[in-house]
């Protein structure tokens, strides 16, 4: 493919401005869009069948055949594609050495029914966690241990944050992430017979001794709402 045939885009191009506004969270994002960078993130997004809304490529920075082949695949699929200079790509990238690939994708909006209920379910509840990298790491670990979904209450960081996506290693694309109010989350868990377990350094029971043989929701809750989770017929460990 001759990338020079793609639409050129400089820093003042509306698509570049959109990319930066999504990345920096400077405007509302009702479509749940996210910015991805690099061969691995874009390949993972395609594997997860996410909708690519816009694609940016810098031919000078492409590394090897894999980068070029992915760029040709995306651009050839009819995605709105733009060619950018080395300077532009470096200005919009968080990487010291970008590999010439970036995109705007639409993340899934997960609903309660996306958590597949069965006899033994495990879900993780994250309340008021602020650091996106930590949230992403927990999502990755939850996914790798067979957790069925993550419920986020009192959200303090957006699921489209680049650091959350990067630290999740792609798990945030495929593991159900439900954003909900505390009351709604507790109501759903109780309605489906989940035992709610909260973490507390002063708890009388060690987490190693808790009974996890039924549907269990492990809640990492802030002090302000821990009482609400514990009062929901839960157990502190």
N, C-alpha and C positions, 0 to 999 in steps of 0.2 A: 504493500500500500504506500502511496505517496502522501505522506502526512501534510505536505504543503497544500494539498487540496482542501484541508479542513479549515474552518473559520478561525482566523487569527484572533487572539484575545490578549489585550494588555491590561494593566492595573485598573483602568477606567471602564473596562468592559462590564456590563451588568452581571454577567455570569460570574466573573471574578469577584465582584462586590458581594454577590449572593453567597459565594463560597466562604468568604471571610466573615460575613455576618452570621452565618450558621455556625461556623467554627468558634467565633468569639461570643456567640449568644447575645448579639446586640439587638435582635429583633424577634418578634414572636415567630414561633415555628409550628404552626398548626398541622403541617403535613408530616411532622416527626422525621425531618431530614437530618442527615449526618454527613460529615466530611471524612473521607478515607484517603490515606496516602500509601503508596507503595504496592509492589507486586503481591506481597502476601495478603494484605488486607483486602485488596480488590479481588484477588482470586478466591478468598474465603467468602466474600460477599456474593460472588457469582455462584459458588457452590451452595450457598444458603438461599439462592434464588431471590435475592433482594433486587428491587427495582432501581436501576441506575438512571438517575435523572439527567446528569451531565457528566461529561468525561473530559479531562484535561491531560494533554500529553506534551512533553518536551522531548522531541526526538534526540537532541544532543545528550540527554542524560539517561536515556534508556540503557540498561545493563544486560547485555546478552540477548540471545534469541527468545528467552522466556518473556522478557519485558516487551519486546516488539510483537511477539505473537499474541500476547494478551491485549495490547493496544489495538492491534488489527482486529481482534475478535470483538472487542467492545465497539469500536468505531464502525465496524462492518455490520453490526447488529441494528443499526439505525438510531443509536443513542446520540443525543445532541453532543457533538464532539468539537473540541477546540484545541488548536495548537498554540502553545505558549513558549516564550523564550526561556533560556536558562535563568535570566535575572528574575522573571516573574515567578517561575516555579520555586526558586529559592526564597523569594519573599513571602510566598503563601505557605511554605512548608515549615514544619517544626523540626525537620531533620537537618543535621549538619551536611549530610550527603544524600539528597533526595534522588530517587531513581527514575524520575521523569513521569510518574503516574499519579493521578489524583482524580477523585470523583465525588459527586454528590449522590447519595443513595437515600432511599426511603426505608426507614426501619419499620418493622412490624409493630402494630399496636396489639398487644396481647390482651386477651380477655380471660375471665375466670374459667370458661369452658376449655381453654387451651391447656389447663392442668388436667391431665388424664387421670381420673380417679380409679383406684383399684383397692384391693384389701389393705395393702401396706403402702402408704404414700409418705414421702418426705418433702417438706417445703422449708425454706429458710425465709425468715422475716427480717428485713433490715429497716430499723427505725432511726431516722434523723442522722444517717451517716453522711458526712460532709466531703470526704476526700475521694474524688472519682477513681483514683488508682486503687484505693482499698476496696471500693465497691466492685470494681472490675475483677480484682483478684479473688474476692469471695465468690462472685458469679462463676469464675473459671473453676474454682475448687468444688463448688456445688455441682457443677455440670460433670466434672470428672468423677464424682462419687455417687452419681446416679440420682441426685435430687430432682424432683419433678417440676420445680418452679421456684422463683424468688419473688416475694411480695415486698414492695417498697412502700413504707409509710412515712409521713412527715418528710417528704423528699427534700434533700438539700443539694443534690447534684443531678444534673440531667443525664438520662441514659444515652444521649447522643454525644456526651462529652468525649473528645478524642482520647483522653487518658483512660477513661473507663473502657472504651472500645478496645484500645491497645492492650490494656492489662488483662482484659477478659480473654484475649487470644481467640476471638471469634465466638466464644460461648454466648455473648450477648445477642448474637444474631439468631440463635437457635433455641436457647433455653427461655421458656416463658418468664417475662419480667412484668409483674402486675403492679401498677401504681394505684394505691388506694388509701382512703382515710382509715385511721385506726379502727373506728367503730365498724366500718364496712368489712374490713379484713377479719376482725374478730367474729362478726356475724357469719361470714362465709365459712370460716374454719369450724365454728361450733355447729353450723347447719350440716356440715359434712363429717362430723364426729372426729375432728382432729384433737389430739392432746397437745396443748400449747406449753412449751417448755421455754422459760426465760433464763438468761444467764445473770448471775449475781455472785459476787465474791463472798457475800455473807450467807449464801444459801445453805440449808442444812444437808442437802443431798449432793454428792459428787456427780458430775455429768457422766462419769464412767459407770455409775450404778443405776442410772435412770432406765426406765423400761421404754424401749423404742419399737416394740413389736406390733404397734398399731399405726394408724395414721398419726404422724407427728409433725408439728410445726415448731421449729427452733427459732425463737425470737431474740435477736440482738437489739434490745430496746433501750432507749435513753431513759435516764432516771425519771424524767417528767411523766412518762407514760408507762413505766414498768408496772406500776400498780394496776393499771387498766388491763395489761396483758395477764398479770398474775391473777387478778380477780375473775378472769374469763375461764375459771376452773383449770387454771394452768398450774405448772409446778416450776419452782425455781431450782436451778442446779448450778 
